Amino acid sequence: MLTTGEVANTLGVSKTTVLNYETRGILVPERVLPSGRRLYSESVVIEFLKSLKCQNGGKENGIS
């Protein structure tokens, strides 16, 4: 499981961007702890990263 910060580092984006992806339903955490900490499945993050690379032709990882 990856935290929001770890996902942000993996994708090369800010934590705010990861939370924006969640709000838009693009990347949803597998679990949200009572403290509010979000945990993402590594496999979901890897698939998301692959889809970004396909959409962007290997360029930046942000979604415009």
VMD Tcl script that draws the C-alpha trace (Angstrom):
set ca {
  {0.00 0.00 0.00}
  {1.20 3.50 -0.85}
  {0.42 6.78 0.89}
  {-0.65 9.90 -0.99}
  {2.92 11.24 -0.81}
  {4.39 8.01 -2.16}
  {1.88 7.99 -5.02}
  {2.73 11.63 -5.79}
  {6.45 10.79 -5.90}
  {5.83 7.75 -8.10}
  {3.74 9.75 -10.56}
  {5.94 12.86 -10.43}
  {3.07 15.10 -9.32}
  {2.07 16.94 -6.13}
  {-0.06 15.48 -3.34}
  {-2.73 17.99 -4.33}
  {-2.80 16.52 -7.83}
  {-3.24 13.00 -6.43}
  {-6.16 14.25 -4.30}
  {-7.59 15.95 -7.40}
  {-7.41 12.61 -9.25}
  {-9.38 11.09 -6.36}
  {-12.02 13.84 -6.46}
  {-12.44 13.24 -10.18}
  {-12.70 9.47 -9.65}
  {-9.56 8.83 -11.68}
  {-7.42 7.30 -8.91}
  {-9.28 6.09 -5.85}
  {-7.58 4.91 -2.65}
  {-8.15 1.32 -1.61}
  {-8.51 2.35 2.02}
  {-9.00 5.55 3.97}
  {-7.93 5.21 7.60}
  {-9.92 6.85 10.43}
  {-7.15 9.46 10.59}
  {-7.94 10.41 6.98}
  {-4.74 8.91 5.59}
  {-5.33 7.41 2.18}
  {-3.72 4.15 1.09}
  {-3.46 3.19 -2.57}
  {-2.90 -0.26 -4.00}
  {0.47 -0.56 -5.75}
  {-1.12 -2.43 -8.67}
  {-3.72 0.32 -9.20}
  {-1.01 3.00 -9.18}
  {1.11 1.02 -11.66}
  {-1.86 0.61 -14.03}
  {-2.67 4.31 -13.66}
  {0.93 5.22 -14.49}
  {0.86 2.98 -17.56}
  {-2.35 4.62 -18.77}
  {-0.82 8.08 -18.31}
  {2.23 7.10 -20.34}
  {-0.02 5.83 -23.13}
  {-2.19 8.96 -23.09}
  {0.76 11.33 -22.97}
  {3.10 9.43 -25.24}
  {5.57 9.10 -22.36}
  {5.56 12.81 -21.58}
  {4.61 14.45 -18.28}
  {2.35 12.54 -15.92}
  {-0.19 15.27 -15.21}
  {-3.64 15.26 -16.68}
  {-4.68 18.50 -18.34}
}
mol new
graphics top color blue
foreach p $ca { graphics top sphere $p radius 0.5 }
foreach p [lrange $ca 0 end-1] q [lrange $ca 1 end] { graphics top cylinder $p $q radius 0.2 }
display resetview
